[in-house]
Amino acid sequence: MYKRLRFLFFIVLFLCFALKGFSQVSPENKKLAEDLILTAEEIMAATQAMDQAREMYVQAVEADPTNIKANYMAGDFHLRTVGKDRAVKYFLKVLELNPEYRFDITYWIGRSYQYGMNFDKALAYYNQYKAKLIQHDGYRGRDRTELPEVERRIYECENAIEFVANPAHYSIVNVGNAINSEYEEYAPVLNEDETTMIFTSRRKDGNLNQNVDRDNKPFEDIFISKKTGGKWGAAKNIGDVINTPYHGSSLALSADGNQLFLYKDDNNGDIYVSERKEDDTWTFPHPLSENINSSGFKENAVSISPDQSILFFASDRPGGQGGIDIYYSIKDRNGEWTRSKNLGPVINTSYDDDGPFIDYDGKTLYFSSQGRKGMGGYDLFKSVYDSAANEWSEPENLGYPINTPDDDIYFVSTKDGKRGYYASVREDGLGYTDIYMVTILKDGEVGETIASKKVDKEEVKEPEDNGRKIDKVKQEETEQEEVKQEEVKQEEVKQEVKPQLQPVTVNVTVLDEDKQPVDAKVSLKGLSDNVVAGKSNTGTGSYQFKITTPDAKTYRLSIEKDGYVFQNLDIAVKPTTEPQIINRTINLQKLRIGTRSVLRNIYFNFDKATFKDESYNELNKLETMMAQNPGMEIEISGHTDNIGSKDYNKTLSQRRANAVKDYLVKKGIDARRVTAVGYGEERPLASNDDEKEGRELNRRVEFKVIGGK
């Protein structure tokens, strides 16, 4: 059945490319759209391959933009897979074609805007739907989203506006391609030395089962990476003792690295444990006792305290606060886990609460919740246990950008408390879900302003006479007086009004080709550390960022809008004691045949066609642009300077253009939409006589729109 569907899939795609040139919706294109919808439905009836079904619905919209079902399903499947913010264009088209097609269509438009971080528009559509819901209180159709859920989304957007305007001071950096792949990586766990990382992946390379699951993706396998010289080594499959031919995930690693906790689907989801042996292999996993694993309910997250005396885990068993709750169990004198208890309403909510991690201090609990003051999906929180009062503190949201409108879960901290690791879908990701390292920075870190040093004088013992005694007394009195004077001086210095660093305000205006302001996706991040600047919308196409930095720093300004060329620009910011304003006006370039743009932030290792980690942000923006404009075809061209032979340069430039195309194809872009050409040194932008202003500019990758509607 699946082979037949694959054959039908390729036949239909071939027809798409044969017919897509029609400017009007011809009868042939209308029929093609219906066939694509039928193919998507057959795919879902036979499998769970939602990515393939989504592409069928997208192609159906391309064939017939007036097909209301194709538009709705394309939006719905984007929300259920990846590119959730891309759903909005399809839902808006549904609203345009027939506002009554679905009762809650404005709710789903708001949902997609929320995922896309456009919270003002999300609120507008949520409130529009809320008014409709109140007006039609008696409506009970299946396409009705209930009022409490709508009010929750409104609350999340209001929180998000606050969080985004005042981001937490985190550096969030992709751990790189030694660990991450174009597939999903998640559930990272580490030992206390931060020298071993174990995680779960659905990659093909190294997977013990070369077949795919019903969703057409590889099965889960657990991988391990070791850090040497400060760098993570290439991840390897942890082996068939731990992994099975089917799904299984890492959950936790004890501080000493000797106990690995796992999740298996048995009994609707149970927690297993394996012990590391002296030869660095692992024992066969065995399930935890019935005091942890319940009968018929799911336990899917666990954390063990550093002294291995308390186990925290998540379960959907009945009797909790609602949904998934976090529980704990204490180890008794015999080394057995006692009957588990619910952590109670301070931690758990009526929503799902999951992913516990007890920190190395033994009292700080990190966890994720779909309730509380969040900005959508699972948000990460922390709570601290007060042993004297025998209670947990009110959980604190870790803030943006570690939290997003999507799910942010399974955070683990390092022993020194300065870093953490978790999985997320972000702009610089190599694939779907990637593993990131979070560095917790102090706001305005400038070091000490007063250096107060104590000099320990070595006591010299020698025979004393009266004169020496008098001299010693005078010396001690003098030293005491000097100490007092120094204390007075330090107090005076403390009381002095010191110049305070002032924020730098960056005002960004986005204009279209008619010089009219347009809304776009705009962000400003530190180029080296991904620290996010606080953002506020100040009007249509107008955005304001606030930056306070103790050091000179370069920020990357990113602008994206459907139907336009994305832009990444660098802005240099210096510390200032006076308020400073930087104004930038961005003129967007419409995507049309002949449009050309240099991809300046794609970097290759020297003399090679392999990407550096800094390239993935730009590559993903290119992929997003292609996905948002599924009828567009592009040429990727590679260029070099004139160092080396012409033949070698042409070959190298072709390999680099091929690398960009291959990346796009792996991310789901049809190969027939991308042409890769290497021009070598044939088309310089500047003279090759100078490195900075010449050869560096000539070593580039470009894209050019060569086809599409």
HUTA-V563205 format. One record per run of one state. SS is the DSSP state (@ for helix, = for strand, . for the rest). FROM is the first residue (numbers start at 1). TO is the last residue. If there is no record, write none. Layout:
((SS;FROM;TO) (SS;FROM;TO))
//
This chain:
((.;1;1) (@;2;19) (.;20;26) (@;27;46) (.;47;49) (@;50;63) (.;64;67) (@;68;80) (.;81;83) (@;84;97) (.;98;104) (@;105;115) (.;116;118) (@;119;135) (.;136;146) (@;147;165) (.;166;169) (=;170;174) (.;175;184) (=;185;190) (.;191;195) (=;196;201) (.;202;211) (=;212;212) (.;213;217) (=;218;218) (.;219;220) (=;221;228) (.;229;230) (=;231;232) (.;233;235) (=;236;237) (.;238;248) (=;249;253) (.;254;258) (=;259;264) (.;265;265) (@;266;268) (.;269;269) (=;270;276) (.;277;281) (=;282;282) (.;283;285) (=;286;287) (.;288;298) (=;299;304) (.;305;309) (=;310;315) (.;316;324) (=;325;331) (.;332;336) (=;337;337) (.;338;340) (=;341;342) (.;343;352) (=;353;358) (.;359;363) (=;364;369) (.;370;378) (=;379;386) (.;387;390) (=;391;392) (.;393;395) (=;396;397) (.;398;408) (=;409;413) (.;414;418) (=;419;424) (.;425;433) (=;434;440) (.;441;465) (@;466;495) (.;496;503) (=;504;511) (.;512;516) (=;517;517) (.;518;520) (=;521;526) (.;527;531) (=;532;532) (.;533;533) (=;534;539) (.;540;541) (=;542;547) (.;548;552) (=;553;560) (.;561;563) (=;564;564) (.;565;566) (=;567;573) (.;574;579) (=;580;587) (.;588;589) (=;590;590) (.;591;595) (=;596;598) (.;599;603) (=;604;604) (.;605;610) (=;611;611) (.;612;612) (@;613;628) (.;629;632) (=;633;639) (.;640;645) (@;646;666) (.;667;670) (@;671;673) (=;674;680) (.;681;690) (@;691;698) (.;699;699) (=;700;707) (.;708;709))
//
